Amino acid sequence: MMRHLVSSLAAAVFTSAAMAQPPDLFGRQFTPSERNHGIGWKFDDRVAFLGQRLFFDARLSGTGTTACASCHDPGFAFAEPRPVSISDNGRPGRRNAPSLWDVGALPILMWDGRFRSLEQQALSPFQRGEMGIGVEQAVQRVNSDPQYVQLFRTALGHRPTADGMARALAAFQRTIISPTSRVDRFLVSNETAILTPQEQHGFYIFTQKAPCSNCHQLFPLRPDGKVYSAPLLTDFRFHNLGVGYGFSGIADAGRYAVSRFGADWGAFRTPLLRNSVRTPPYMHDGSLATLEDVVEFYNAGGQPNPNLSPLIRPLFLDNYEKAALVAFLRALSDQE
C-alpha cells in the first residue's frame, strides 16, 4: 500500500509543479531598488578558476587567516559548523553561514534576500568588515601579486579590479553544484526501491502529512516560470518560524530590515535542503544542533509569536514518523 502511495506522490510532484504559479519575486516582497538581476556575465572556466583562487585565499583579510572558505568550508558542504560566522577580527556575527551548494540557482541571496545576484553579494564581506580590510585594499593586494595580475589578464583581459573580483567569485560559486542524491534518482525514475521503506514513509510525511513541501518545494518555479530540473526544496520566499523569539521579542528582524513590510518581521529565506545532513547547526542563528532538533521544532509548531507564518502549525508526528522524516532528509545528501 505504501509503495503505491509513494509512487503516486512522486508522480504528483511533477504535475503540481507544472500547475503552480511562479513565485512573486517582482511583486510585494521586493522594493524597486532590489530589482537588479545582476550584470549578466556568462560562465567561463578561466574566470571560475580565478574565482576559486580568490575564494580560498586567506591573504585577502586583515590578519591573513580568513578566506571566503573559512565560513563556507567545502568539508561542511560549503557551510560552517559554528552557530554564527566569525569575522576576521574575532567578532561573532548574528547569523549562520548557509551552504553554497547550488547557490547559482537562487534568485535571492542571504537569509534576508538583500542581494539578487552573486556579483552583488561577492564583495559584501569586505564592505561589512568581515574580512578585516575593505574592497580597495583587497584590490591592492591582488594587484601586488604578479600571478594574480596574469590570471586576471588571461581570464578578463585587464588588471585586477573590484568588479573583476566580483565576477570571478560569482563564476566560481556557480560551479558549486551538488551531486546526485538517492532522492534525485527516486524522483526521476519513480523506482521506490531506491529509497528504504522508512525513507519512503518520510517522503510521504514531507510532501503530505506535514507537509514540509509547502515551503520546501521539490521543484520550485524559476522567475521565468520554468521548473528547475533538480529538486531544490525551497520556495524562494521568506517565513517567520519564531526562531529567536523570546521575552524581548524577535532578536533579528530578518527580511523586514530589507523590505520594511510589517509582514516580513522576523521572516527568513527558505533554505535549500540538499546535503543538509552535512550542514549543522541549523536555522539562521544556528540554534538547532541536529536534524532531529529541527523536526522537533516544526513538530511543536515553531515558536509562537505575533508574526508566525500561517503555514506553521503543530504536526502531531509520533516517534516513528519523526524518525522517518529525518531519514528522508538524510537521503537528500549525495553518497560521497
N, C-alpha and C positions, 0 to 999 in steps of 0.2 A: 504493500500500500504506500509506504513512504517513498519507495523507489519511483513509483509512478507519479506521486505528488511532486517530488523534486524535479523530475523530468519536465513536468508541465510548468513548474515555476521557472525553470531555466529558459524554456521556450517563450514564456510570457514576458520575460525581461526584455527581449528584443522588440516585441510588439508594443509594450508600454513605452519604451524609449522612443520608438518611431512616432508614437501618437502624442508624446509630451510636448509642451510648449517650451521654447528656448528661454533660459533664464533672462530676466530683465536687467541685463548688465548695463544698459544705457538709459534706464529709467530712474526711478526714485533713489536707488541705492548709491548712485554716483553723481557728484556735483559736476558742473560743466568743466571745471579746472582739472578734473580727473580723467576726462575722456580722451586721453592721449595714448594711442596704441603703441607708441614707440616709434623708432626711426625706420624700421622695416629692413634691417640688414639681413642678408642671406647667409646661410651657413657656409663656412669654408674650413677645410681641415687645417690649414695653416693658421687661421685665426683662432680656432679652437685649441690648437696646440699651444699657442701663445697664452691663451687664457688659462690653460692648465698650469703653466709655469707661474703665472701671477697668483692663481688660486692657492698654490701650496708654498708660496714664497713668504717666509716669516720676516724677511728683511724689510718688507713694506709695513712695518709697525714701529712704534716708538722704542720699544725695548728689544726689538729684533727677535721676539719669541712668539708672536701672534700672526697667524695667517687666516685666510678665509676658512681653511680646513681645520682650524682649531675649534670652531663651533660647528662646522659641517664636516665631521670626520667620516671618511669612507668606511672605517671599521664599524660604524654605527649607522649604516645606511645614509650617510651624509647628514646625520643629525648629531646630537651630543648626549652623553649620559648624565649630564648635570641638569638640575631642575631649571636653571636660568643661565643665560650666557654670561661670561665674564669678560669685561673689556681688557684691553692691553694694560691698563693701569691697575688691574685687580679689582675694579669696582663691579659688583654684580648688577646685571640688568633686571628687567621686570618679567621677561618672557623667555620661554624655551625656544631654542632654535629648531625649526621644523626640518624634516628631511627634504633633501633636494631631488630625490628620485622623481622623475617625470615632471620636474618643475617647468620645463619648457612648454608643457601642455596647458599651464594655468593662465587664464586671462586676468587674474588678480593675484597679487603677491603680498606677503606679510600677513600676520594674524589679523590686522585691521584693514587690509586691502588698499593700502595707501599708494602702491605702485601698480601700473598697468603694463609694465614690460620689464624684462630682465635688464635691459640697458638703463632704464630709470633707476632700478634698485642697486646696480652693481657697485656704485661708489658711495652709497649711503653709509656704510660702516666708517669710512673716512670722514664724512660730513658730520656724523653724530659723535665722533670722538672715540669710537670703539677700537680703532686701530692705533690710537695714540699719536697719529700725525694726520695732517689734513691732505686733501687731494693734491694740492700743488706740490707739497713736499714729497708725496709719493711719486708724482711725475718726475720730479728732480732726481730721485733715487734711481728710477728706472732709466732715465737719460744718462746717468753716470756709469751705467753698465754697458760696455761695448756689445756684449752678446744680446742684451735686450734690444739695443738700437738696431742690430742686424735683423733680429726676429721681427721687429715692427716694420722695418723696411720690406722684408720679404713678404710678410702677411698683409700689410696695409699700405705699403708704398710711401711711408713717411716716418719721421722720428716719433718717439713715444709722446702721446698726448692723453689728456683725461678722457676724451671721447674714445680714443683708441683702446684705452684700458677697459672702459665700459663695454665696448663692442666685443673685445676678446673674452672677457669674463663671462658675458652673456652667451657667447658662442660655445664656450666650454660647458656651461651649465646645461645647455640644450642637448649635449651628448650624454647626460646622466639619465639613462632610460632603464627602468627596472626590468630585470629578466622575467621570463615567463614563469608563472606560478601554476600549481595544480588547479587552482580556481580558474585561471585563464583557460586552461585546456578543457576543463569541465564545461565552462560556458560556451566555448566554441564548438566542442564536439557533442555536447549533451550526453556524454557517457558517464553515467552515475558512478561506475566503478572507480573512476579517477579519485573520488573522494571516499573516505571511510563513512560508514553509516552515521557515526557521530557528527562528522563534518557536514554530511548531507542534512542532518537534522538542524545543525547550526545555520545552514543556508536558509532553511525554511523559516527559522526564527528571525534571521537577519532581514529577510525580504517580506515576511508575512506577519508573524505574531508580534514582533517588537514594534513596528518594523523599522529597523535602523536605516533601511534604504530610502526612507522619506527624505533624508538629508544626504546620506552616503549613497547616492545614486550609482548603480553599477556602471551604466553607460550614459553619462551626462551629455547634454547637447552643448555644442560649441556656440559661441555668439552668432555664427553664421547659420545656425540651425542644423548643422550636420552632426551626426552621432560619432563620438570618439570610438575608435576601433578596439581599444583596450579598456577594461574596466578601471576607472579612476576612483570610483567610490566617493564622489563629492557632488555638491550641487552648485558650487561656486558662490554660495551665499553666506550670510552671517546670522548666527543664532546665539541667543542668551541661554546658557545652561545653568547659570547660577554659580559657576566656578569662581571662587574668590569672594563670594558674598558673605558678609558677616555682620556683626553689630554696627559697624561703622559704614555699612553699605558695600557697594561694589568697589573692590580695590583697584580695578583697571577699567577705564571707560570703554576700551576696545574700539569698535567701529565708530562709536559716537564722536570720538576725538577727530575723526576724518570727515564724517558726513554731517555732523551736528543735527541729525534727526533723533528725536527722543526715543523712537522705537529701536534705535541701534545701541542704546546704552547697555554696556556690558556684553555686547554681541561680538563673536569672533568667527573667522572664516572656518568653514567645514574642511578639515584636512583630508588629504588622501589617506587611504588605509593600506596601500600596498607596502609590504615589508614592515608593517607597523610592529611586528614582534621584535624587530631589531632596534626600535627607536624609543625605548623607555627613558625617562618618565614621560607621562602624557599630559595633555591639555596645555593651554597657552602658558600656564605658570609652572608646568612640571610638577603639579601637586599630586598626581596619581602615579604610583610606582609601577604597577603591573597592569596587564590587560584584564586580569581578574578584578582589579580595583575599578577599572573603567566600566566593566559590565555591572558591577555592584552599584556604581554611581548612577548609571542610567536606569537600572532596575528599581532604584528608590525614587526615580522621577526627578533626577537632578537636584539642585539646591533651590528650593522655593525662594522667589524674590519678586518684586513688583513688575519686573520686565521679563519674566521667564517665557521662553518661546512656547506657543500653544502646541507645538509638536512634541514637547517633552512631558511625559506622564509616567506614572509607575507602570512597570511591565508585568509584575507578579510572576516572574520566572522562578521555577523551582531549581534545585541544585543541579539536576541533570541538564536542564535547558541552559543554564548559565555556563556549564562546562562545555556543552555542545557549541554555544556561540563563540566561546574562546577558541575552541578547536577550529572552527571555520575561519576566524581571524588569523590564526596561525598558518592556515593553508594558503593565505594570501601572499605568503613570502616565497621567494624562489628557493630552490633546493640547494644552492651553493652557499 
